[in-house]
Amino acid sequence: MTPVELIRSVLLQSNSDLIIENVVYKGNKASIGAFVNETKEAVMGEGIILSSGNVFDALGPNKLKNTGTRSSGRRDNQLQAISNGIVLDAASIEFDLIALRDSIVFEYVFASEEYPEYVDKGVNDVFAFFIKEKNKGGGIPRNIARLPDSKSTVSIDNVNHRRNERYFLPSDFYHIHDTEFWSKYPEMMLRSRIFEFDGFTTTLKATAKLKEGKTYHLKIAIADVGDRYYDSAVLLKAYSLSSNGKSISKADSIVGQYISKKLQSNSAILENEQGSLSYAIPIQFNVNAADLLDESITILNSIVLLLEEFNDLQLEIIGHTDNYGTAVDNLLLSEARAKTVLNYIESSGISEKRISAHGKGEEMPVSSNDTEEGRAANRRVEFNFSY
């Protein structure tokens, strides 16, 4: 899966009230991936894994204390600023977001081979979730990888068998214990069988309060510190990223501005009701035809991108005709035009569950049918976005 697909198709919750743009991954290709764990009670069932090494090294059973891979050697200045040692093998995925509520949340687990040997040794692998208002000069990004008290950042020294133990899940080598031992610790046995890591946090929530109507930049990053072995990883729970809290008063305005920006000058708002916006977009057709014109493809591609970036949007496609021909034929033709547009958008990867199409025939002209120019304007489709 591409980084964009990982965020939009794996991490993002349906009906998330979030608009996601500009997804960028930096790091070794083997340091990020999606996973499905059928033994869901063992740490996490499904999500994204971001590693300071190779994500395939996370596969159990747990048999080594120092599993690791020299990956990219990449540095990261933001992680370096919060680390006690030299940052190496950094991997990060980042994106812009616009929220329609006053906060965001997602769930995660931190895992590491540095447990328990490197607790309180002063040098630990580092990870963070940096969030900052975009296009605002100065200011330091907030790290929202914190314990529920909001004061302590999540790290090997802060969450382990000695400190904040209620948030720590130990693991052990799978093959060195007999069935009697594992019968006493069945949950740890599952962790040891499924994953290589020697310790995990419990599932934690990352949250952030946001200013109304602002665009934010979120960066999820991890790296080795000092050594390039003893890898660590952060597991991001599938479908957990969403905007939550109170709905903001400017939601309709934000969505309207966002759609207009994405469709550029190709659209005009016909109607604006709460949670629904209708657009006149110049997708037009030849006489008595439902085939797409070449000039329509660019516009439709911008609509596809819009639907990809804002997965809450539902699209209604409405076909129209001029008054050339019978009313019955025009109704069928308008339906065919709407269906042609629907098929193009679906073929570009947008789920059929998010799109509907129907025709209005010649009932709703936007111009006079007495001139060729007017009839051409009436041979069209219109779009209604709802969320």
C-alpha positions in Angstrom: 0.0 0.0 0.0 1.1 3.5 -0.6 1.6 6.0 2.3 -1.6 7.8 1.1 -3.6 4.5 1.1 -2.2 3.7 4.6 -3.5 6.9 6.1 -6.8 7.1 4.2 -7.8 3.5 4.0 -6.3 2.0 7.2 -5.8 4.7 9.8 -8.7 7.1 9.1 -12.1 6.3 10.6 -15.1 6.4 8.4 -17.2 9.5 9.1 -14.1 11.0 10.6 -14.9 14.7 10.2 -11.4 15.1 8.9 -9.9 16.3 5.6 -6.5 14.8 4.9 -4.0 16.3 2.5 -0.4 16.1 1.4 0.6 12.7 2.9 4.4 12.2 2.8 6.5 9.3 4.0 10.2 9.6 4.7 12.4 6.6 5.5 13.2 3.1 4.3 10.5 1.4 2.4 10.7 -1.6 4.7 10.0 0.6 7.8 6.3 1.1 7.2 3.4 -1.2 6.4 -0.1 -2.4 7.2 -0.7 -5.4 9.4 -3.6 -7.7 10.4 -3.3 -9.8 13.5 -6.1 -12.4 13.7 -5.3 -12.9 17.4 -6.8 -9.5 18.2 -6.4 -9.8 21.9 -2.6 -9.9 21.4 -1.7 -6.2 21.5 -3.7 -4.9 18.5 -5.7 -6.5 15.7 -5.1 -4.3 12.7 -3.4 -1.1 11.8 -0.2 0.5 10.5 3.3 -0.3 11.8 6.1 2.3 11.7 9.5 0.9 12.6 13.1 2.0 13.2 14.1 -1.1 11.4 12.3 -3.6 9.1 8.6 -4.1 9.8 8.9 -7.9 9.0 11.2 -8.2 12.0 8.2 -7.6 14.2 6.8 -11.0 13.3 6.9 -13.5 16.2 7.6 -15.7 17.9 9.8 -13.7 20.2 13.2 -15.4 20.1 15.9 -12.7 20.3 16.6 -9.9 22.7 18.2 -7.6 20.1 16.3 -8.0 16.9 17.1 -5.1 14.5 17.9 -4.0 11.0 20.2 -1.2 9.9 17.7 0.6 7.7 18.0 4.1 6.2 20.5 5.7 8.5 18.2 8.7 8.1 18.4 11.6 10.7 15.4 13.6 11.9 16.0 17.0 13.5 12.7 17.1 15.4 13.4 13.7 17.0 17.0 14.7 17.7 15.8 17.7 19.7 14.0 15.4 22.2 16.6 12.6 22.3 19.6 12.0 24.5 21.7 10.4 21.8 22.3 10.3 18.1 19.2 9.6 16.1 19.5 7.1 13.2 17.2 5.1 10.9 14.3 7.6 11.3 11.0 6.9 9.7 8.1 9.3 9.6 4.7 9.7 8.0 3.1 13.2 8.0 0.2 15.0 6.6 -2.0 18.1 6.8 -5.5 17.9 8.3 -8.5 20.0 8.7 -11.0 19.1 11.4 -14.7 19.8 11.6 -14.7 19.3 15.3 -12.6 20.9 18.0 -10.1 18.0 18.5 -8.5 14.9 17.0 -7.8 11.4 18.4 -6.2 8.2 17.4 -5.0 5.0 19.2 -1.6 3.4 19.3 0.8 1.0 21.0 4.6 1.6 21.4 6.8 -1.6 21.2 10.5 -2.1 21.6 13.3 -4.6 21.8 15.0 -2.3 24.3 12.7 -3.5 27.1 13.8 -4.3 29.7 17.6 -4.0 29.3 17.7 -0.3 28.5 15.2 1.0 31.0 16.8 4.0 32.9 20.0 3.7 30.9 19.7 7.2 29.6 19.6 6.3 25.9 16.4 5.0 24.3 14.9 4.8 20.9 12.6 7.7 20.4 9.2 8.3 18.8 6.8 11.2 18.8 3.5 12.6 17.3 4.3 16.2 16.5 1.4 18.5 15.7 1.5 22.2 14.8 -0.8 24.7 13.2 0.3 25.1 9.6 1.5 28.3 8.1 2.1 29.8 11.5 5.6 31.2 11.9 7.6 30.1 14.9 6.3 27.9 17.7 7.4 24.4 18.7 5.3 21.5 17.6 3.5 19.7 20.4 4.3 16.0 21.0 1.0 14.4 21.8 2.4 10.9 22.5 1.6 11.3 26.1 0.2 9.2 29.0 -3.4 10.0 30.1 -2.2 12.5 32.7 -1.1 14.6 29.7 2.2 15.4 31.5 4.4 12.5 30.8 5.6 11.6 27.3 5.5 7.9 26.3 9.0 6.4 26.3 10.9 3.4 27.5 12.0 5.2 30.6 8.5 6.5 31.4 6.5 3.3 30.7 8.1 0.0 31.9 8.0 -2.6 34.7 9.1 0.0 37.2 7.3 3.2 36.2 3.7 3.6 35.1 3.5 -0.2 35.1 -0.3 -0.2 34.5 0.5 1.0 30.9 3.2 -1.7 30.3 2.8 -5.2 28.8 5.9 -7.4 29.2 6.8 -10.1 26.8 9.4 -13.0 26.9 11.1 -15.5 24.7 8.5 -17.9 23.5 10.5 -21.1 23.3 12.3 -21.0 26.7 9.2 -21.6 28.8 7.0 -24.7 29.2 3.3 -25.0 29.0 2.9 -24.7 32.8 4.5 -21.3 32.7 2.4 -20.1 29.8 -0.8 -21.4 31.4 -0.1 -18.9 34.2 0.5 -16.0 31.7 -1.8 -16.7 28.7 -1.9 -13.0 27.5 1.9 -12.7 27.6 2.1 -16.0 25.7 0.0 -14.6 22.9 2.2 -11.5 22.7 5.3 -13.6 22.6 3.9 -15.9 19.9 2.6 -13.1 17.6 5.3 -10.4 18.0 9.1 -10.3 18.4 9.2 -7.2 20.7 10.2 -7.6 24.4 7.7 -5.0 25.7 4.7 -3.0 24.7 2.6 -0.2 26.1 -1.1 -0.8 26.5 -3.3 0.8 23.8 -3.1 4.6 24.4 -4.9 7.6 22.9 -3.2 10.6 21.3 -5.4 13.6 21.5 -5.1 17.3 20.6 -7.3 20.3 20.9 -7.5 22.4 17.7 -8.3 26.0 16.8 -11.5 26.3 14.8 -11.1 26.3 11.0 -7.3 26.0 11.1 -5.1 23.6 9.1 -2.7 21.5 11.2 0.3 19.4 10.3 0.7 16.0 12.0 4.0 14.1 11.9 4.3 10.5 13.3 8.0 9.6 13.7 10.3 7.0 15.2 14.1 6.3 15.2 16.9 4.3 16.7 19.1 6.2 19.1 22.8 5.3 19.5 22.8 1.7 18.3 21.1 0.6 15.1 19.8 -2.7 16.6 17.2 -3.3 19.3 14.5 -1.9 17.0 11.3 -0.2 18.2 8.0 0.4 16.5 4.7 2.3 16.9 1.5 0.5 16.0 -1.3 2.8 14.9 -4.8 1.3 15.4 -6.8 0.9 12.2 -9.8 3.2 11.8 -9.0 5.2 15.0 -8.0 8.6 13.5 -11.0 11.0 13.7 -12.0 14.5 14.7 -14.0 14.4 17.9 -15.4 16.8 20.5 -17.8 19.6 19.6 -18.8 20.4 16.0 -17.4 23.8 15.0 -19.7 26.5 13.9 -17.7 27.1 10.6 -17.9 23.5 9.4 -20.1 24.3 6.3 -18.0 27.3 5.4 -14.8 25.3 5.7 -16.1 22.5 3.6 -17.4 24.9 1.0 -14.1 26.8 0.8 -12.2 23.5 0.6 -14.4 22.1 -2.3 -14.1 25.4 -4.2 -10.4 25.4 -3.8 -10.0 21.9 -5.1 -12.3 22.5 -8.0 -10.7 25.8 -8.6 -12.7 28.1 -11.0 -14.6 25.2 -12.5 -17.6 25.5 -10.1 -20.3 27.7 -8.8 -22.3 27.0 -5.7 -25.9 26.5 -6.6 -27.2 25.8 -3.1 -25.8 25.6 0.4 -27.6 23.9 3.2 -26.2 22.5 6.4 -24.2 19.5 5.6 -24.9 19.7 1.8 -23.5 21.8 -1.0 -24.7 21.7 -4.7 -22.2 22.7 -7.4 -22.7 23.6 -11.1 -19.5 22.2 -12.7 -19.1 22.4 -16.5 -19.3 18.7 -17.4 -21.2 19.1 -20.6 -22.1 16.8 -23.5 -22.6 16.8 -27.3 -26.1 16.7 -28.7 -28.0 13.4 -27.9 -24.8 11.9 -26.5 -23.6 10.6 -23.1 -19.9 10.2 -23.8 -17.4 12.2 -21.8 -15.7 15.1 -23.6 -11.9 15.3 -23.3 -12.1 18.6 -21.4 -14.2 16.9 -18.7 -11.5 14.5 -17.6 -9.4 17.0 -15.8 -12.4 18.3 -13.9 -13.5 14.7 -13.0 -10.0 13.9 -11.8 -10.2 16.9 -9.4 -13.4 15.5 -8.0 -11.8 12.1 -7.5 -9.0 13.8 -5.6 -11.4 15.7 -3.5 -13.3 12.5 -2.6 -10.0 10.8 -1.7 -8.9 13.6 0.6 -12.2 14.0 2.4 -13.6 10.5 2.9 -16.8 11.7 4.6 -18.1 13.2 1.4 -21.0 11.6 -0.4 -21.6 12.5 -4.0 -24.9 12.8 -5.9 -24.6 13.2 -9.7 -27.6 14.7 -11.5 -27.9 14.5 -15.2 -29.7 17.1 -17.4 -30.6 17.6 -21.1 -31.8 20.3 -23.4 -35.4 20.0 -24.8 -34.3 18.4 -28.1 -36.3 15.2 -28.4 -39.1 13.7 -26.3 -39.4 14.1 -22.6 -39.1 10.3 -22.2 -35.9 10.1 -24.3 -34.4 13.1 -22.5 -35.0 11.5 -19.1 -33.2 8.4 -20.3 -30.4 10.4 -21.8 -29.9 12.5 -18.6 -29.7 9.2 -16.6 -27.1 7.9 -19.0 -25.0 11.0 -18.6 -25.1 10.8 -14.8 -24.2 7.1 -15.1 -21.3 7.8 -17.4 -19.8 10.2 -14.8 -20.5 7.8 -12.0 -18.7 5.0 -13.8 -15.6 7.2 -14.4 -15.4 8.2 -10.7 -15.9 4.6 -9.5 -13.2 3.3 -12.0 -10.8 5.8 -10.3 -11.1 4.0 -7.0 -14.0 5.7 -5.2 -16.4 3.3 -3.5 -19.8 2.9 -5.1 -21.3 3.3 -1.6 -20.4 7.0 -1.7 -21.9 7.8 -5.1 -25.4 7.9 -6.5 -26.6 9.1 -9.9 -30.0 10.0 -11.5 -31.4 12.1 -14.2 -33.8 15.0 -14.4 -34.3 15.1 -18.2 -35.2 18.5 -19.6 -37.0 19.7 -16.4 -34.4 22.0 -15.0 -32.7 24.2 -17.7 -30.2 26.7 -16.6 -30.4 28.7 -19.8 -32.9 29.2 -22.7 -33.3 26.4 -25.1 -34.0 28.9 -27.9 -30.3 29.3 -28.7 -27.6 26.7 -29.4 -25.5 28.3 -26.6 -28.3 27.9 -24.2 -29.0 24.3 -25.2 -25.3 23.5 -24.8 -25.4 24.9 -21.2 -28.3 22.6 -20.4 -26.6 19.4 -21.6 -24.8 18.9 -18.3 -24.5 17.2 -15.0 -24.5 18.8 -11.5 -23.0 17.6 -8.3 -24.3 17.6 -4.8 -21.8 16.9 -2.0 -23.0 16.0 1.4 -21.1 15.0 4.6 
